[in-house]
Amino acid sequence: MKTDIEIAHEIELTPISKIAQSIGISNESVISYGPFIAKIPCCLIDKKRTRKSKLILVTAITPTKAGIGKTTVSIGLSLGLNQIGKNAAVALREPSLGPCFGMKGGAAGGGYAQVLPMENINLHFTGDFHAVTSANNMIAALLDNYIYQHKDQADGIKQVLWKRVLDVNDRSLRQIVTGLGGLTNGVPIETGFDITAASEIMAILCLAENQDDLKRRVEKILLGYTYSGKPFTVKDLGIAGSIVVLLKDAMHPNLVQTTENTPAFIHGGPFANIAHGCNSVVATKMAMNYCDYVVTEAGFGADLGAEKFLNIKCRKAGIQPELSVLVVTTQALKMHGGVSVKEIKQPNAAGLIKGFENMDKHIENLKSFGQNVLVAFNKYDFDTEEEIDLLRTHCEKKEVGFAVHDAFAKGGKGAVQLAQKVVELTDARQSKPIHFTYKDTDSVVRKIEKIAMKLYGAKRVLFSEKALAQIPKFEAMGANEYPVCIAKTQYSFSDNEKAYGVAVDFDFHVNDLVLNNGAEFIVAIAGSIMRMPGLPKEPQARNIDLVDGEIVGLS
């Protein structure tokens, strides 16, 4: 089998101006980044047109450390829809260099269901991640300068909350001290780095409706507290305008193409385990503006990405999916059925059936939002017809749709069955209006409890003293009606990454609460989750090289 990058290099790309024209975007509106990549100005979004589009959410059961193929299925479904004559696009997040050079590899799909040019998309792309990094760290530098210049002020900054970020997995930067080496080097402060995908600037970029909204949100960012306990924000620094200047171009969605020269919008990249895990509102709405069907994904399992997509993004952006597609693989089902990771590629009917419990819990959760659900079986070459039939029969008993997805090997033709099922189900009936897990008026504690107990299955939620101490501060700032974004392991419903299957009767531990006042949500940090990942023993970077002018080993 050819590698992803070998397949990508074989595809003859269509000039991006023609891709734009194919969905009704004029040449004059295209901001070109070379022949095959462009940005599309946010001002083109027409709210009336977006209401006519069918939005399809792709999510998944609890994944394995190798992933589950959501991006490949998302791209494949958009290919399949185009194969059957529908005007469809895919709207995805941008890859982070952390996973690309770390454990997971790239995030541009796989096989014959990729977005292209994949090496550009996986690496520096249009510089959006760098813009977010620069904006975040510019705030940090200006804040440190303010502290230095006002160090003798009576009501100076007592507590600094803002951290720097870097789009690299680097555990050594999680906790550091800056300002060492004497007075001229600044004021010594304990701080640290998060990965860029976890930056509040990234969340703001993905939730802002336009540049005015972007500036409004940036002004609200909470940077710390003064000695008198007063919140100190970006507005207090007086620098919001300069930060928006750094993000001016990054605000516009990116347009690229698939392996079958169909449109793909890629913009923003928050992780779903430590952030809200969805691509930007403007990219989703831009795609809906020009296409009849828009396929989008939310990161990791449905307990993370889909929950945040529905409870945060849809709540704030006024959109909702017509259908949720739940991606499954035999590997993931078997792992959740108690089969050892070394044996999950081997036939094991008993392990597969036991793993259905994890899938069923995700189906139940999606239905609790009012969503119609379609199970997409992401096929691998080692899968057997007997095990596929077991899964199909189980889905029939659960009264949910089922379709096989084989676009990795066959491109759009391998996703025709899935596409036809999507059209059939969305034509037959729409999902119900979203039934959010919690109300805006619920307390912060109650919101977290409802997610953990209703969706994860927790017996109770235990809050640390540190976490509880934050709540009165948030309430004083008027943030008590914000949605909550739970940061937890992606490998389990619980906060224990080894509790596979369906964890039951467990305590869910919230160790800290962080106010993302500009993004307008509260982050609950659960278990041992880190907002700056580390690298594995054998990082993917060891496989990447430049040979005769071509990149190899990027997947």
JOZI-V497755 format. One record per residue. RES is the residue in one letter. D_CENTER is the distance of its C-alpha to the mean C-alpha in whole Angstrom. Layout:
{{RES,D_CENTER} {RES,D_CENTER}}
//
This chain:
{{M,29} {K,28} {T,25} {D,22} {I,23} {E,27} {I,25} {A,24} {H,27} {E,29} {I,27} {E,29} {L,27} {T,28} {P,28} {I,25} {S,28} {K,29} {I,25} {A,25} {Q,28} {S,27} {I,25} {G,28} {I,26} {S,30} {N,30} {E,31} {S,27} {V,26} {I,25} {S,25} {Y,24} {G,26} {P,27} {F,24} {I,21} {A,21} {K,20} {I,21} {P,22} {C,20} {C,24} {L,24} {I,22} {D,24} {K,23} {K,26} {R,25} {T,21} {R,23} {K,25} {S,22} {K,20} {L,16} {I,15} {L,12} {V,12} {T,11} {A,13} {I,15} {T,15} {P,14} {T,17} {K,16} {A,17} {G,13} {I,14} {G,14} {K,11} {T,11} {T,15} {V,15} {S,13} {I,15} {G,18} {L,18} {S,18} {L,21} {G,23} {L,23} {N,25} {Q,27} {I,28} {G,29} {K,26} {N,24} {A,21} {A,18} {V,14} {A,11} {L,8} {R,6} {E,9} {P,10} {S,11} {L,14} {G,14} {P,13} {C,15} {F,18} {G,17} {M,17} {K,15} {G,16} {G,14} {A,11} {A,13} {G,14} {G,18} {G,21} {Y,22} {A,19} {Q,18} {V,17} {L,19} {P,21} {M,18} {E,20} {N,19} {I,16} {N,15} {L,17} {H,18} {F,17} {T,18} {G,18} {D,15} {F,14} {H,17} {A,18} {V,15} {T,17} {S,20} {A,20} {N,19} {N,22} {M,24} {I,24} {A,24} {A,27} {L,29} {L,28} {D,30} {N,33} {Y,33} {I,34} {Y,36} {Q,38} {H,39} {K,39} {D,43} {Q,41} {A,42} {D,39} {G,37} {I,33} {K,33} {Q,30} {V,27} {L,23} {W,22} {K,21} {R,20} {V,17} {L,17} {D,15} {V,17} {N,17} {D,20} {R,21} {S,24} {L,23} {R,22} {Q,25} {I,27} {V,30} {T,31} {G,34} {L,36} {G,39} {G,41} {L,41} {T,41} {N,37} {G,36} {V,36} {P,34} {I,31} {E,29} {T,25} {G,23} {F,20} {D,16} {I,14} {T,13} {A,9} {A,10} {S,13} {E,13} {I,14} {M,11} {A,10} {I,13} {L,13} {C,10} {L,12} {A,15} {E,18} {N,20} {Q,21} {D,24} {D,21} {L,19} {K,22} {R,23} {R,20} {V,20} {E,24} {K,23} {I,21} {L,23} {L,24} {G,27} {Y,30} {T,34} {Y,36} {S,37} {G,34} {K,33} {P,29} {F,29} {T,26} {V,25} {K,28} {D,30} {L,30} {G,31} {I,28} {A,25} {G,27} {S,27} {I,23} {V,22} {V,25} {L,22} {L,19} {K,22} {D,21} {A,17} {M,17} {H,18} {P,15} {N,16} {L,18} {V,19} {Q,20} {T,20} {T,22} {E,24} {N,24} {T,22} {P,20} {A,16} {F,14} {I,11} {H,10} {G,8} {G,6} {P,5} {F,4} {A,5} {N,8} {I,9} {A,7} {H,6} {G,2} {C,4} {N,6} {S,9} {V,12} {V,15} {A,13} {T,13} {K,16} {M,18} {A,17} {M,19} {N,21} {Y,23} {C,22} {D,23} {Y,20} {V,16} {V,14} {T,10} {E,8} {A,5} {G,4} {F,8} {G,11} {A,11} {D,13} {L,9} {G,6} {A,9} {E,11} {K,9} {F,9} {L,13} {N,14} {I,12} {K,11} {C,14} {R,16} {K,16} {A,16} {G,18} {I,17} {Q,16} {P,16} {E,19} {L,18} {S,16} {V,16} {L,16} {V,16} {V,18} {T,20} {T,23} {Q,22} {A,20} {L,22} {K,25} {M,23} {H,23} {G,26} {G,28} {V,28} {S,28} {V,25} {K,28} {E,29} {I,26} {K,27} {Q,31} {P,32} {N,32} {A,32} {A,33} {G,30} {L,28} {I,29} {K,28} {G,25} {F,25} {E,25} {N,21} {M,20} {D,23} {K,21} {H,18} {I,20} {E,22} {N,19} {L,17} {K,21} {S,21} {F,19} {G,22} {Q,19} {N,21} {V,20} {L,20} {V,20} {A,19} {F,21} {N,20} {K,23} {Y,24} {D,28} {F,29} {D,28} {T,31} {E,32} {E,34} {E,30} {I,29} {D,31} {L,31} {L,27} {R,29} {T,31} {H,29} {C,27} {E,30} {K,31} {K,28} {E,29} {V,25} {G,25} {F,25} {A,24} {V,24} {H,22} {D,23} {A,22} {F,21} {A,25} {K,26} {G,24} {G,24} {K,27} {G,25} {A,23} {V,26} {Q,26} {L,23} {A,23} {Q,26} {K,25} {V,22} {V,25} {E,28} {L,25} {T,24} {D,28} {A,29} {R,27} {Q,25} {S,22} {K,24} {P,23} {I,20} {H,21} {F,19} {T,19} {Y,21} {K,23} {D,22} {T,26} {D,25} {S,26} {V,23} {V,24} {R,24} {K,21} {I,20} {E,23} {K,22} {I,18} {A,20} {M,23} {K,22} {L,19} {Y,19} {G,23} {A,24} {K,27} {R,27} {V,25} {L,26} {F,26} {S,27} {E,30} {K,27} {A,25} {L,27} {A,29} {Q,26} {I,26} {P,29} {K,28} {F,25} {E,27} {A,30} {M,27} {G,27} {A,23} {N,24} {E,23} {Y,19} {P,16} {V,15} {C,12} {I,13} {A,12} {K,14} {T,14} {Q,12} {Y,15} {S,17} {F,17} {S,19} {D,19} {N,21} {E,19} {K,22} {A,23} {Y,22} {G,22} {V,23} {A,23} {V,26} {D,28} {F,26} {D,26} {F,23} {H,23} {V,21} {N,22} {D,21} {L,20} {V,19} {L,19} {N,17} {N,19} {G,18} {A,15} {E,17} {F,15} {I,17} {V,15} {A,17} {I,17} {A,18} {G,20} {S,20} {I,16} {M,16} {R,14} {M,16} {P,15} {G,19} {L,20} {P,21} {K,25} {E,25} {P,22} {Q,21} {A,22} {R,26} {N,25} {I,24} {D,27} {L,29} {V,32} {D,34} {G,32} {E,29} {I,26} {V,26} {G,24} {L,21} {S,19}}
//
